[in-house]
Amino acid sequence: MTRLFTAVDIPTAIQDRLHQLGRQVPGARAVPAHQLHLTLTFIGAVDDQRLQPIRQALAAIAAPPFAITIQGIGCFPPRGPARIIWAGVRPQPLLHRLQGLIEASLVPCGIIGETRSYSPHITIARIKTPAAGDRKFAAAHAAFITEEIPVEEFILYSSRLTPQGAIHTVENRYPLIP
């Protein structure tokens, strides 16, 4: 079984900024800079027989390139002790369209998407010991913003869980065509 997800890569300079921010969260483990990405769809564990149909379904997606801006810092869940610190993404209709196309293309492969609506974000830290300061940290950095990031492809990743954390491997790259 292979764990899969689709994502948009983030430029290295922005990964570094987000990682440095994640390192400042008290009682949290920052996501390593090279693993920071914008998840589009979590596919989950699939057997090897379904991998090729998934690749083909994703290759058939026709969507134009666009740009995103990372903006704001927040936490999940919205109430109670925070477990995740995230960087948000300014609303971008073409991002939501791409995510919807990916989910729809996977249905014939037996992959059913999330029931909750897509909330684009980049996880920057996982909280080990929830504290009252977590939400204050997010509020103090709510004005965080990056320059526009061009999105010219999306990526199919596999993810292997290890005691040191997840290891992500690029399985396929899918260009967005104007």
PAKOL-913150 format. One record per residue: x, y, z of N, C-alpha, C in turn. Coordinates in pm, whole numbers, plus 50000, padded with zeros to 5 digits. Layout:
BEGIN
XYZXYZXYZ/...
***
This chain:
BEGIN
500844988250000500005000050000500895012550000/500465022049922501185034649910500275046149951/500745054750041499975066750080500265077649978/499195083649924499345093649820498625106549855/499135117549801498435130349807498905138849690/498085148649652498495158349550498755171649620/499695179149562500075191749627500685201349526/500815213649572501545224149501502805226649581/503935226949512505195230149579505295244949610/506045248149711506275261849755507755264949727/508075276949674509485280349650510335279349777/511595275649759512505273349871512585285349966/512685297449912512805309249999511585310750089/510415307650036509185308650117509095296950215/509545285150172509605273850265510465277550386/511605283950359512505287850468511845297850562/511135307750507510435317550591509385310650679/508605301750618507555294750692508155285650799/509255279050765509915270150862510425278250982/511045289750955511525298151065510375302651155/509255305651094508075309451171507605297651257/507525285751197507105273751269508005270451386/509285273551373510245270851482510015279751603/509305290751584509065300151694507855296351780/507095286251737505885282551812506305274551936/506015279652057506405272452179505715258852188/506475248652227505895235352247505465228352120/506005232652005505605226751877506825221451802/506555212451709507585207251619507335213451482/508285221451434508155227751303508265217151194/507465218751089507575209950972508885213550903/509715203450866510965206650796510685214850669/511555224450642511335233650530511085226250399/511875215850372511745208850242510425201150230/509695199550339508415192350333507205201650330/507415214550334506285223850332505685224350192/504385222550184503665222150056502205225850081/501495228549974500065231349981499325219049932/498735211550023497995199449985496745203149907/496525195849798495295197449720494295186649758/494745174049755493875162749787494695152049857/494205147449972494805135750036494085123549982/494815115049912494225103249849494165091749947/495205090250027495245079450125496035067550074/495905056450145496645044250111495935036949998/496685033949893496125026649779497045014949747/496445004349692497274993049650497914996449516/498964989049482499744991849362498924991049233/497874982849232497044981449112496294994349080/496045002649179495295015149154496205026949123/497505025149140498425036249120498425041248975/498495032248879498515036548738497215043348696/496035037948729494805045348695494745059248760/495265060648880495295073748945496205083148867/497385078348829498305086648749497645091148619/496955081948552496305085248425495175095248445/494395093548550493295102848576493835116948601/494905117948677495485131048705496095137248580/496685129048494497295134048370496255139848276/495015135648287493945140348198493365153848240/493775158948354493225171748403493745183248318/492835191648274493195203648198492815215848282/493835223048326493605235048407494705245148376/494385257948381495385268248351496275271248472/497475276448445498315281048556497695293248624/498125295948745497615307248821498655310848926/498345320249013499255324049120498495323849253/499235320949359498665321349494499505330749580/498905335249688499615343149788499335336849924/500405333949996500255328450131500025340350224/498955339350303498565350850384497905346250513/498425351150625497825348450755498335335750820/498285335550950498665323851030497475320651120/497175307851133496055303751217496325290251279/495305284451344495475271251405494235262751390/494465249751392493395239751392493505232051522/492425227351578491055230851540490745245251579/489655250651524489345264651552488975267351698/488535257051771488195258651912488905247851993/489115250652118489805241052204491305241952184/492035232152239493495232452228493935231352081/494835240052042495365239751905496295227751888/496245221451772497115210051741498035213151622/497585222251535498305225651412498385240851400/499555245751361499705259851322499875259851171/499105268151103499115268150957499265282250901/499725282750776499745295150699498625293950597/497815304350587496665304150498497025308150355/496055306850268496215310650128495085320250093/495455331650036494455341449994493495334649896/492195337449905491235330949813491655332349667/491635320949597492025320449456491095310349387/490125315049309489165305949247489805294849163/490905297849094491535287549011492175276449094/492605279649215493115269349307491975259949346/490845265549383489685257349421489195249049302/489245254949184488825247549064489755235549041/491075237749050492025226849032491785215949135/491595219649259491365209749365490105201749335/489055208449290487805201549255487975192249137/488755196449036489015187748921489775175348963/490735176949053491505165449101490575155649173/489775160749265488855151849337487905144749242/487335152049146486395145949051487075135448965/488325137848926489035128248840489345115248913/489405115749046489765103849124488565094949158/487355100149143486155092349177486095079349097/486345079348963486315066648889487385056648935/488395061649006489445052849060489075047549198/487875050949245487425046249375487885054949491/488365066949460488835076049565487745086449589/487215086649708486175096149745486825107349826/486595119649785487225131149849486655134249986/487195144550045486755149250177485295153550173/484605151950284483235156850291483205171650331/484225176150403484275190450439484855198450323/484545211150320485005219550209486525221650219/487125223750103488575225650093488975238650160/489935237850250490445249450322491965250050299/492395256950192493815256650157494695262650267/495715255150306496645259650409497925251450399/498945256450463500235249550470500515247350618/500605234850660500915231850799502375235550824/502605244550921503985248650949504515242951081/503605238751170504055232851297502955224051354/503385213351422502485204451493502745206351642/501695208851716501845212151857501905199351940/502985198052015503165186452102502455188452235/502555200552288501965203852417501105216352400/499795214652385498935226452366499075236252483/499115249052448499225259452550498385271452507/498075279752602497255291652573497945300852473/499275300352467500025309152378499915305752231/499415293952197499345289752057498475299151976/497325302252027496415311351955496945325651956/497635329352062498255342552066499355343551960/500115332751943501155332651840500525334751703/499465327351675498785328651546498265342951528/497655348451631497115362051621498235372251600/499365370151664500495379451651501095379351511/500895368451437501455367151302500365367051194/499195371651229498065371551134498345379851010/499225389651018499515398350903500575392450809/501055380350837502065373950751501555373350608/502425376750513502045376050371503305373950287/503145367050175504245364950081503915372049950/504905372449864504665376949728503855366149656/503335369549538502595359549460503525348149420/502975336149423503725324049387503065318249262/503815317349151503215311249032503005296249053/501855291349011501545277049018501425272248874/502415264548832502475259848693502355244748682/502245238048797502085223548799501525219348934/501025207048937500725200749065501445187449066/501605181849185502465170149202501715159149275/501925146749230501465134949302502635130249387/502425129949518503445125449612503035112249675/504045104049707503825092949799504415097349933/503905091650039504335095450173504545082850255/505745081650310506065070150395506295075350537/505555069650631505675073950771506845066750837/507675074450907508795068850982508765074851123/509515069151217509565075051352510065089551351/510865093251251511385106851241510415116251170/509325111051119508355119151045508115113350906/507245119750832506895114950698508015118250599/508195109150503509125111450392508285112050266/508335123550197507545125550076508425123349954/507875116149855508585113449731507705117649614/508285124849518507545128849398507305116449313/506045113649283505675102449194505475107449051/504805118749036504545124648904504365139648918/504705146748811504445161148800503465163148686/502475171848707501445174348606501425189248574/501865193048454501885207348420500475212848400/500315225448435499075232548408499275239648274/498305238348186498435243248048497565255648029/498175266747979497355278847956496275276647852/
***
